[in-house]
Amino acid sequence: MHRPIFFIFILTTLGCQQNYQLRQAKQIAEEVRQAFAPDKRVALFRIDTIMVGQPLVVRGETNLPEAKAQFFEKMTAAGIAFTDSLLLLPAADLEGKDLGVVNVSVCNMRSEPKHSAELATQALLGATLRVWKRQGDFFLVQSPDDYFGWVDDGGFSSMDSVEYQKWVVSAKAICLHDYVFAYAMPDENAPKVSDLLAGNMVQVIENQGVFTKIAFPDGRTGFVKTNHLMPLGIWLDSRQPDAAHLLASAGEMMGRPYLWGGTSGKGVDCSGFTKMAFFLNGLQLPRDASQQVHIGETVETDTTLANLQPGDLLFFGRKATPEKKEKITHVAIYLGDGSIIHASDRVKVESLRRGAPDFNENRLKSLVRCKRVIGQEGRNGVLRVADSPFYNPMGEMKD
């Protein structure tokens, strides 16, 4: 008579224990995510499901071996039995081709694996991509600034470590000019192979005087006017990230259209504009305004703008209150005398000083903070492009 009641009691006890372990596992997963991947734009640790069972079944994916190891160490320490179905990227079906190099002037990286998805960011020709997995014709990749996005298979050339090493040690050059072309023959009237933008990186085959023969990562060749290129090593050594050069680069982009997710000469959003201006002068900024605000040296400022210097980054949005956290939604470069240059509708100049003809009241009211990047190379999160493993000059243009 009492057996059914006892059986129900056992099931109830087991159910409570499993639910308790499930809550523990979810808490551990969140702790590890906060420790290793607090910003999902640049690090991946995702637990899709933790299924109740004996043992618990953990499904998801990560590109961080240390995070996966710590997660399961904590699970074991908590006495939780589990089945490991957490995928460690890169995916096995890539068959070792977990690197790639952009082979178009501007490669669009989207938020989802489809052409209709939001443009998340862009990568320039010659940039290295880390490839994590494939879904249909799209690949989940990371750009040199660690930003995740989905790229179609025509935007880059996938490589294994041997193929990538050949690219790394080859002589390379940077395109200096804003918008030029590679031709099928050393003749400006020849068919075009590709457009090239400032910051594009190509492999150099041979300097032939007026023209230089180049190669793209996918094996195409072309001819570019030699004065449009600079050897990568010389380019890196010649960068002068001071206010004069930075503002000159920013000014060259005046009038460019605003493009959400844009980080190239073809179109920029606010942080894509600041990122591009600094990149052309040898500094690699994080992708988004809410990330850029965490690098450099803090400059105390108020509506008088008294402490600002040309080249400083100004961040706009919502200041922190007792009820709400600070929220950064926009970034601009300070020109001096109250003026800023930024991408808003287009790249343009506006003033934060009342009385100026181009004064913008809303921008002044939403000014949150200022950071100084110039002079901070190698510290406070400011990375020189020359120090990035993805732009290490391993070869020079040949005479």
Sequence and secondary structure as in RCSB ss.txt:
>XXXX:A:sequence
MHRPIFFIFILTTLGCQQNYQLRQAKQIAEEVRQAFAPDKRVALFRIDTIMVGQPLVVRGETNLPEAKAQFFEKM
TAAGIAFTDSLLLLPAADLEGKDLGVVNVSVCNMRSEPKHSAELATQALLGATLRVWKRQGDFFLVQSPDDYFGW
VDDGGFSSMDSVEYQKWVVSAKAICLHDYVFAYAMPDENAPKVSDLLAGNMVQVIENQGVFTKIAFPDGRTGFVK
TNHLMPLGIWLDSRQPDAAHLLASAGEMMGRPYLWGGTSGKGVDCSGFTKMAFFLNGLQLPRDASQQVHIGETVE
TDTTLANLQPGDLLFFGRKATPEKKEKITHVAIYLGDGSIIHASDRVKVESLRRGAPDFNENRLKSLVRCKRVIG
QEGRNGVLRVADSPFYNPMGEMKD
>XXXX:A:secstr
  HHHHHHHHHHHHHHHHHHHHHHHHHHHHHHHHHH S TTT  EEEEEEE SSSEEEEEEES HHHHHHHHHHH
HHTT  EEEEEEESS GGGTT  EEEE SSEEEEESSSSTTS EEEEEETT EEEEEEEETTEEEEE TT  EEE
EETTSEEEE HHHHHHHHHS EEEE SSEEEEESSSSTTS EEEEEETT EEEEEEE SSEEEEE TTS EEEEE
GGGEEEHHHHHHH   SHHHHHHHHHHTTT BB TT EETTEE HHHHHHHHHHTTTEE  SSHHHHTTSSEEE 
  TT TT  TT EEEEEE   SSS  EEEEEEEEEETTEEEEESSBEEEEE STTSTTB HHHHHTEEEEEE TT
 TTSTT EEGGGSTTS        
